[in-house]
């Protein structure tokens, strides 16, 4: 109290936006994690499917005799002569 007078001060301020930023950041992090998990699940599914497919191909080739299933293409042997580089 100054000189017997009482003064009241009304405080008005801008709305607090600090509460909004963490929510937006949490939503961005949640979306990023969900996207990473989706990509990881799709990639692992693709890896498992391709592994199973190619393992069946290899098993079929081994069962039929892998040495007999490949045709051999050979070139004529080189003839070496004296003084040839």
NUZA-758054 format. One line per 2 residues: their letters; for each residue x, y, z of C-alpha. Coordinates in steps of 0.05 Angstrom, whole numbers. Each point is the difference from the previous one (the first is absolute). Layout:
a> X/Y/Z | ...
***
This chain:
xx> 0/0/0 | 28/66/-20
xx> -25/63/35 | -63/-35/25
xx> -24/-16/-70 | -13/-71/-22
xx> 10/-17/-73 | -17/-64/-34
xx> 33/-20/-64 | -35/-45/-50
xx> 48/-45/-37 | -21/-22/-70
xx> 45/-41/-43 | 4/-38/-64
xx> -28/-71/4 | 52/-51/20
xx> 23/-39/-62 | 52/-41/35
xx> -51/-56/9 | -12/-6/-75
xx> 72/-11/-23 | 12/-64/38
xx> -65/-30/-26 | 19/15/-72
xx> 70/-27/12 | -29/-63/31
xx> -46/-10/-59 | 57/8/-49
xx> 42/-50/39 | -58/-49/2
xx> -12/6/-75 | 75/-9/-14
xx> 4/-62/45 | -63/-29/-32
xx> 29/13/-70 | 67/-33/19
xx> -36/-60/29 | -43/-7/-62
xx> 61/3/-46 | 37/-50/44
xx> -59/-49/0 | -8/6/-76
xx> 75/-10/-12 | 4/-60/46
xx> -62/-31/-34 | 33/10/-68
xx> 65/-31/25 | -35/-61/28
xx> -42/-10/-63 | 61/5/-46
xx> 40/-46/45 | -55/-53/-2
xx> -7/6/-76 | 74/-6/-15
xx> 10/-56/51 | -53/-40/-37
xx> 35/14/-66 | 67/-23/28
xx> -31/-62/32 | -32/-19/-66
xx> 66/8/-37 | 38/-41/52
xx> -53/-55/-2 | 5/-6/-75
xx> 76/-2/0 | 33/67/-5
xx> 58/-24/-42 | -45/-28/-55
xx> -45/60/-4 | 52/48/-27
xx> 20/-3/-73 | 74/12/-10
xx> 21/48/-55 | 74/-2/-14
xx> 43/37/-49 | 54/-32/-41
xx> 68/-2/35 | 51/51/-20
xx> 57/-24/-42 | 67/25/24
xx> 57/9/-49 | 73/14/9
xx> 14/76/6 | -73/17/11
x> -14/55/51
***
